[in-house]
Amino acid sequence: MPIKSPAFWEKNDSVASKLLAPFGKLYAFVTERRMKKAKPYRAKIPVICVGNLVMGGVGKTPLAVSIAEYFKMNGMRPVFLTRGYGGGLKKCLVDLDKHTAPDVGDEAMILARVAPTVVNADRAKGAAFAEKIGAEVIIMDDGFQNPKLEKDLSFAVFDGRYGCGNGKVFPAGPLREPLADGLARANAFIVVGKDLAGVKEKIAADFPALPFAAVHIEQDQKIIQPLLGKKLFAFAGIGLPAKFFDMLKDYGCDVVGTQAFSDHYPYTDDDLIKLADMAREQNAVLVTTAKDAVRVPKRFLPEIRIVEAYTVWDTPDVLCGLLSRFLNRKD
C-alpha cells in the first residue's frame, strides 16, 4: 500500500533532494524545450485549463466541476477534456453505463456525471472532437504542461496546506516545472483550503499582478451527519489522503483508523477484504471519497460510506470576473 510522494519533497535541505537536484534541472530543461517547440492547436471555442505545478492532487477535479456548473447555470454547454489518467482507453467519449475507472480513469468518471467528458491524451485531437459534439467551452482537467492545445484561461491550482513542498523540480521535489516558468503562463492562481503554506504571500511577492482566488472543499452534509457518532475507518488513494482524514475529524467524526494508498490506486478484492477486516477489528464503518469509490470493486460498495465533495468559491468576484468574458461567446 504505497504512499504517494517521498517525505523529502517536503524538506528544504534534505540530502536526497540535493543529490537529485541535477536531474531536476534536466527535467525542467526538457519540459521547457517541449513547451517552446510545440505548435498548439487553436480551438474555435474557449479553452479553460484547471492545472497545477505540483505533482499529486490539489483539488483540481472538484474545481473543474464547479466551473462547469457555472457555465451550465449561464446557459452554456461545457465539455471536459482529460487524458484519462489511470485508464486503459486512449480516447473515447465517456459513457457511464459502459465505462469504468480502469477504462477511463477515476477523474473522468467523476467529471462525466456533470458534463460530457472527452478522454484523449492528444489534447488537440480531443478538443477538435469536443467541438464536433457541440461544446461551447472546453474545460481541461489538468494539462497545464501540455503544449498541444492553446488555452484562453489557465488556472494554476495549489493545495493550501502542502503549497509547493520544498520548491524543487521533480525528482528533487514535487514541482512539474520551475515555479516562475509555470506562473508566467498562468492567468490566475488558486489556493484550495486554508493557506497554511503561505502560497499567496510567496507568489504575490514575485507576481504581484497575477490574480488570486481562494476556494475550499466541503462535504455533503446529508452524508456526513449520519456518520457522526459512529466509529469510522477511513481509506483514500488520492493526491493528499491526509486531507480527507483530517476533514472527517474536523467535522467531528470519530476516525479510529486510516489507510492511505497511492493516488489513483486500483483497488483489488484483497485490498477491500483487508480493509473490512481492519474496520471490523475496531467495530468501525468503512468510509472513503467519491473519487476512490469509482475504483472499488462494485460488490464491496454497499458496505462503504462514500463522501461526496464540492468546491465553494471564497472569492467569487475574482473567479466570476475571469470566467464571465466567455459567456455566450461563439467565435
C-alpha positions in Angstrom: 0.0 0.0 0.0 2.4 2.7 -1.2 2.1 6.4 -0.2 2.1 9.0 -3.0 5.3 11.0 -2.5 8.6 10.8 -0.7 9.0 12.6 2.6 12.0 14.6 1.4 9.8 16.5 -1.1 8.6 18.5 1.9 12.0 19.2 3.4 14.1 22.2 2.2 17.6 20.9 2.8 17.4 17.1 2.6 20.4 15.1 1.3 18.2 13.2 -1.2 16.8 16.5 -2.7 20.4 17.9 -3.1 21.6 14.7 -4.8 18.6 14.7 -7.2 18.8 18.4 -8.0 20.8 17.9 -11.2 18.1 15.6 -12.5 15.6 18.2 -11.6 17.4 20.7 -13.8 17.4 18.2 -16.6 13.7 17.6 -16.2 13.0 21.3 -16.2 15.1 21.8 -19.3 13.2 19.0 -21.2 9.9 20.5 -20.2 10.8 24.0 -21.3 12.1 22.8 -24.6 9.0 20.7 -25.2 6.8 23.8 -24.5 8.8 26.0 -26.9 8.9 23.6 -29.8 5.1 22.9 -29.7 2.7 24.3 -32.4 -0.6 24.4 -30.4 -4.0 23.8 -31.9 -6.3 26.8 -31.7 -9.8 25.8 -30.9 -12.8 27.7 -32.2 -14.3 27.9 -28.7 -12.8 29.0 -25.3 -10.4 26.6 -23.6 -10.0 26.8 -19.9 -7.3 24.8 -18.1 -7.5 23.8 -14.5 -4.0 22.7 -13.8 -1.2 22.6 -11.2 2.5 22.9 -10.9 2.8 20.4 -8.2 2.6 16.6 -8.7 -0.2 14.9 -7.0 -3.7 16.0 -6.1 -4.6 19.6 -5.2 -8.4 19.5 -5.7 -8.5 20.2 -9.5 -11.4 17.9 -10.3 -13.9 19.4 -7.9 -12.8 22.9 -9.0 -13.3 21.9 -12.7 -16.7 20.6 -11.8 -17.7 23.9 -10.1 -16.5 25.8 -13.2 -18.6 23.6 -15.5 -21.6 24.2 -13.2 -21.0 28.0 -13.5 -21.2 27.8 -17.3 -24.3 25.4 -17.2 -26.1 27.9 -14.9 -25.4 30.6 -17.5 -26.8 28.6 -20.4 -23.6 27.3 -22.0 -22.6 23.7 -22.8 -19.3 22.8 -21.3 -17.3 19.7 -22.2 -14.5 18.3 -20.1 -11.2 17.2 -21.7 -8.8 15.0 -19.8 -6.2 12.4 -20.7 -7.9 9.8 -18.5 -5.0 9.1 -16.2 -5.1 5.6 -14.9 -7.4 4.3 -17.6 -6.7 1.9 -20.4 -8.6 3.6 -23.2 -6.5 6.1 -25.3 -9.5 8.1 -26.5 -13.3 8.0 -26.0 -16.4 9.9 -25.0 -17.1 8.6 -21.5 -20.2 6.5 -21.2 -21.1 6.0 -17.5 -23.2 3.0 -18.5 -20.4 1.3 -20.3 -17.0 2.6 -19.0 -15.3 2.1 -15.6 -12.4 3.7 -13.9 -10.0 1.1 -15.3 -11.2 2.2 -18.7 -11.0 6.0 -18.4 -9.6 6.8 -15.0 -11.3 7.9 -11.8 -11.4 11.6 -12.6 -13.1 11.1 -15.9 -15.8 9.1 -14.2 -16.4 11.9 -11.7 -16.5 14.6 -14.5 -18.8 12.6 -16.7 -21.6 12.9 -14.1 -21.6 16.6 -14.7 -20.9 17.2 -18.4 -19.8 15.3 -21.5 -16.2 14.2 -21.0 -13.7 13.5 -23.7 -10.7 11.3 -22.9 -7.7 11.9 -25.2 -4.0 12.1 -24.4 -3.7 14.2 -27.5 -5.4 17.3 -26.3 -5.6 18.9 -29.7 -7.5 16.0 -31.2 -9.6 15.8 -28.0 -10.5 19.5 -28.4 -11.4 19.1 -32.0 -13.7 16.2 -31.1 -15.3 18.3 -28.3 -16.1 21.0 -30.8 -17.6 18.4 -33.1 -20.1 17.2 -30.4 -21.3 20.7 -29.7 -19.1 22.0 -26.9 -19.4 25.8 -26.3 -16.5 25.8 -23.8 -13.8 23.2 -23.1 -12.6 22.7 -19.5 -9.3 20.8 -19.2 -8.8 18.9 -16.0 -5.0 19.1 -15.9 -2.9 19.7 -19.0 -1.2 22.8 -17.8 2.2 21.5 -19.1 0.6 20.1 -22.3 1.6 22.5 -25.1 -0.6 20.9 -27.9 -3.7 23.0 -27.2 -3.8 26.8 -26.9 -5.6 27.9 -23.7 -7.7 31.0 -23.3 -7.5 30.9 -19.5 -5.1 28.9 -17.3 -5.5 28.4 -13.6 -2.5 27.2 -11.5 -4.0 25.4 -8.5 -2.2 24.9 -5.2 -3.2 23.0 -2.1 -3.1 25.5 0.8 -1.5 23.1 3.3 1.1 21.5 1.0 2.0 24.5 -1.1 5.0 23.9 -3.3 6.7 21.4 -1.0 10.4 22.0 -1.0 10.1 24.1 -4.1 12.3 21.8 -6.2 11.6 20.3 -9.6 11.0 16.6 -9.9 12.6 14.3 -8.9 14.3 16.5 -6.3 10.9 17.9 -5.3 7.2 17.9 -6.3 7.3 20.6 -8.9 6.5 19.7 -12.5 8.5 22.7 -13.7 10.2 25.7 -12.2 7.5 27.8 -10.3 8.4 31.0 -12.2 8.1 29.3 -15.6 4.6 27.9 -14.8 3.3 31.1 -13.2 4.4 33.1 -16.3 1.8 31.1 -18.3 -1.0 31.3 -15.7 -3.8 33.8 -15.8 -4.5 33.4 -12.1 -3.5 31.2 -9.2 -6.0 29.5 -6.9 -5.4 28.2 -3.4 -7.5 25.3 -2.2 -8.3 25.3 1.5 -6.6 27.2 4.3 -3.3 28.8 3.1 -1.2 27.3 5.8 1.8 27.1 3.5 1.7 30.8 2.7 1.2 30.3 -1.0 -0.5 33.6 -1.7 2.2 35.6 0.0 5.1 33.8 -1.8 3.6 34.1 -5.2 2.3 37.7 -4.8 5.9 38.7 -3.9 7.1 37.7 -7.4 3.9 38.0 -9.4 2.0 41.0 -7.8 -0.2 41.4 -10.8 -1.3 37.8 -11.0 -5.0 37.5 -9.9 -5.5 35.3 -6.8 -8.6 33.3 -5.9 -9.4 31.1 -2.9 -11.7 28.1 -2.7 -12.3 25.3 -0.3 -13.7 21.9 -0.4 -16.9 21.0 1.5 -18.6 17.6 2.0 -22.2 16.8 1.5 -23.8 17.2 5.0 -26.5 14.7 4.1 -23.7 12.1 4.1 -21.7 13.5 7.0 -24.5 13.8 9.5 -25.3 10.1 9.7 -21.6 9.3 10.3 -21.5 11.4 13.4 -21.4 9.1 16.5 -20.1 6.1 14.5 -16.6 4.8 14.6 -15.0 5.3 11.2 -12.2 3.6 9.4 -11.2 5.9 6.5 -9.2 5.0 3.4 -8.2 7.0 0.4 -6.0 6.8 -2.7 -5.9 10.4 -3.7 -3.2 13.0 -4.0 -3.2 14.0 -0.3 -5.1 11.3 1.7 -4.4 13.1 5.0 -6.7 16.0 3.8 -9.6 13.6 3.7 -8.9 12.1 7.0 -8.4 15.5 8.7 -11.6 16.7 7.1 -13.6 13.9 8.7 -12.1 14.8 12.1 -12.8 18.5 11.5 -16.5 17.6 11.0 -16.5 15.8 14.4 -16.3 12.3 13.1 -14.7 9.6 15.3 -12.0 8.3 13.0 -10.4 5.3 14.7 -8.2 4.2 11.8 -6.9 5.3 8.4 -5.2 3.7 5.4 -3.6 5.8 2.7 -2.9 4.5 -0.8 -1.1 6.0 -3.7 -3.0 8.4 -6.0 -5.3 6.6 -8.5 -4.7 3.3 -6.7 -6.5 0.4 -8.4 -8.2 -1.4 -5.5 -8.4 -5.2 -5.6 -10.7 -7.6 -3.8 -7.8 -8.5 -1.4 -7.4 -4.8 -0.5 -11.1 -4.4 0.4 -11.1 -7.7 2.3 -8.2 -6.5 4.4 -9.7 -3.0 4.9 -13.0 -4.6 6.0 -11.1 -6.8 8.5 -9.3 -3.8 9.9 -12.5 -1.9 10.3 -14.3 -4.9 11.9 -11.5 -5.2 14.5 -12.3 -1.7 15.7 -16.1 -2.0 15.3 -15.9 0.7 12.7 -17.6 1.6 9.4 -15.5 1.9 6.2 -15.6 5.4 4.6 -13.9 6.8 1.5 -14.1 9.5 -1.1 -16.3 9.5 -4.2 -13.1 9.6 -6.3 -12.0 6.4 -4.6 -15.4 4.7 -4.9 -15.2 4.5 -8.7 -12.1 2.3 -8.3 -13.6 0.0 -5.7 -14.9 -3.4 -6.9 -18.6 -2.9 -7.1 -19.5 -5.8 -4.8 -17.9 -4.1 -1.8 -19.6 -0.7 -2.3 -22.8 -1.4 -0.3 -20.6 -1.8 2.9 -18.8 1.5 2.4 -19.9 5.1 3.1 -19.0 7.4 0.3 -18.4 11.1 1.0 -19.1 13.5 -1.9 -17.1 16.7 -2.1 -17.8 20.0 -3.8 -16.0 23.3 -4.2 -17.0 26.5 -2.6 -15.7 29.8 -4.1 -14.4 32.0 -1.3 -13.6 34.8 -3.8 -16.5 34.5 -6.3 -15.9 38.0 -7.6 -12.5 37.1 -8.9 -13.5 33.8 -10.5 -16.7 35.2 -12.0 -14.7 38.2 -13.4 -12.3 35.8 -15.1 -14.9 33.4 -16.4 -17.7 35.8 -17.4 -15.9 37.1 -20.5 -16.5 33.7 -22.1 -20.3 33.7 -21.5 -22.2 33.2 -24.7 -19.1 33.7 -26.8 -19.2 31.9 -30.0 -16.3 32.6 -32.4 
